[in-house]
């Protein structure tokens, strides 16, 4: 909380600060503060109204589903049905890593460090083809 808010929320501090401010300036500040508070209040009421309308619609949908004999879990299972995973791509290149283990690469994604280093030394990518 910043210092301005601490002053505004503490009546004693607010009185001390306002002693040195002219009455016309205090009235202007009050008008502006009232305007801001009213805007925030109206926004809060609008949001509450939207939330209530949304809950009412959800209840209507729940009743429609119940009338048709559809359970909510049945509907949600259809919506959240998982997509089938695609088959993995076949390996197109074979190489040996630093430890001598034989590895493969599909040609997709980042090129393995070992192949990259060997290509920089003059090897061809086709030399690693399966």
C-alpha positions as CSV (number, residue, x, y, z in Angstrom):
1,X,0.0,0.0,0.0
2,X,1.5,3.3,-1.0
3,X,1.7,6.4,1.2
4,X,-1.2,8.2,-0.4
5,X,-3.6,5.3,0.4
6,X,-2.3,5.2,4.0
7,X,-3.2,8.8,4.4
8,X,-6.6,8.5,2.7
9,X,-7.5,5.5,4.9
10,X,-6.4,7.0,8.2
11,X,-8.7,9.7,9.4
12,X,-6.2,11.4,11.7
13,X,-3.5,11.6,8.9
14,X,-6.1,12.8,6.4
15,X,-7.1,15.7,8.7
16,X,-3.5,16.7,9.2
17,X,-2.8,16.8,5.4
18,X,-6.1,18.6,4.6
19,X,-5.4,21.5,7.0
20,X,-3.0,23.0,4.5
21,X,-5.2,22.6,1.4
22,X,-7.7,25.2,0.4
23,X,-11.4,24.3,0.6
24,X,-12.0,24.7,-3.2
25,X,-9.2,22.2,-3.9
26,X,-10.6,19.8,-1.3
27,X,-14.0,20.0,-3.0
28,X,-12.4,19.3,-6.4
29,X,-10.6,16.3,-5.0
30,X,-13.8,15.1,-3.4
31,X,-15.7,15.3,-6.7
32,X,-13.0,13.4,-8.5
33,X,-12.7,10.8,-5.8
34,X,-16.5,10.4,-5.8
35,X,-16.5,10.0,-9.6
36,X,-13.8,7.3,-9.4
37,X,-15.6,5.4,-6.6
38,X,-18.9,5.5,-8.6
39,X,-17.1,4.2,-11.7
40,X,-15.6,1.3,-9.7
41,X,-19.0,0.6,-8.0
42,X,-20.8,0.5,-11.4
43,X,-18.1,-1.8,-12.9
44,X,-18.5,-4.1,-9.9
45,X,-22.3,-4.2,-10.3
46,X,-21.9,-4.9,-14.0
47,X,-19.6,-7.8,-13.4
48,X,-21.8,-9.3,-10.7
49,X,-24.8,-9.0,-13.1
50,X,-22.8,-10.8,-15.9
51,X,-21.7,-13.5,-13.5
52,X,-25.3,-14.0,-12.4
53,X,-26.5,-14.2,-16.0
54,X,-23.8,-16.7,-16.8
55,X,-24.8,-18.9,-13.8
56,X,-28.4,-18.7,-14.9
57,X,-27.5,-19.9,-18.4
58,X,-25.4,-22.8,-17.0
59,X,-28.4,-23.8,-14.8
60,X,-30.7,-23.7,-17.9
61,X,-28.2,-26.0,-19.8
62,X,-28.0,-28.4,-16.9
63,X,-31.8,-28.6,-16.8
64,X,-32.0,-29.2,-20.6
65,X,-29.4,-32.0,-20.3
66,X,-31.4,-33.5,-17.4
67,X,-34.6,-33.4,-19.4
68,X,-32.9,-35.3,-22.3
69,X,-31.4,-37.8,-19.9
70,X,-27.8,-36.8,-20.5
71,X,-25.5,-36.9,-17.5
72,X,-22.9,-34.1,-17.2
73,X,-20.0,-36.5,-17.0
74,X,-21.1,-38.0,-20.4
75,X,-21.0,-34.6,-22.0
76,X,-17.7,-33.7,-20.5
77,X,-16.1,-37.1,-21.6
78,X,-17.1,-36.2,-25.2
79,X,-15.6,-32.8,-25.0
80,X,-12.3,-33.9,-23.3
81,X,-11.8,-36.9,-25.5
82,X,-8.1,-37.2,-26.2
83,X,-6.8,-37.0,-29.7
84,X,-5.0,-40.1,-31.0
85,X,-1.3,-39.7,-31.0
86,X,0.4,-39.6,-34.4
87,X,2.8,-42.4,-35.1
88,X,6.4,-41.6,-34.5
89,X,8.5,-40.6,-37.4
90,X,10.9,-43.3,-38.6
91,X,14.6,-42.7,-38.0
92,X,16.4,-41.6,-41.2
93,X,20.0,-41.2,-39.8
94,X,22.2,-43.4,-37.6
95,X,25.3,-42.3,-35.8
96,X,27.4,-43.1,-32.7
97,X,27.5,-40.7,-29.8
98,X,30.5,-39.7,-27.7
99,X,30.2,-42.9,-25.6
100,X,30.1,-45.1,-28.6
101,X,26.4,-45.8,-28.3
102,X,24.5,-46.2,-31.6
103,X,21.8,-43.5,-31.9
104,X,19.2,-42.5,-34.5
105,X,17.8,-39.2,-35.7
106,X,14.6,-38.6,-37.7
107,X,15.9,-35.5,-39.4
108,X,13.4,-33.4,-37.6
109,X,14.3,-30.9,-34.9
110,X,17.8,-29.8,-33.9
111,X,20.6,-31.7,-35.5
112,X,22.5,-33.9,-33.0
113,X,25.8,-32.4,-31.8
114,X,27.9,-35.3,-33.1
115,X,26.4,-35.1,-36.6
116,X,26.8,-31.3,-36.7
117,X,30.5,-31.5,-35.7
118,X,31.2,-34.2,-38.3
119,X,29.5,-32.2,-41.0
120,X,31.6,-29.2,-40.1
121,X,34.7,-31.4,-40.5
122,X,33.6,-32.2,-44.0
123,X,31.3,-35.3,-43.8
124,X,28.1,-35.4,-45.7
125,X,24.7,-35.9,-44.1
126,X,24.0,-38.7,-46.6
127,X,26.8,-40.7,-44.9
128,X,24.6,-41.1,-41.9
129,X,21.5,-42.2,-43.8
130,X,19.9,-45.5,-42.9
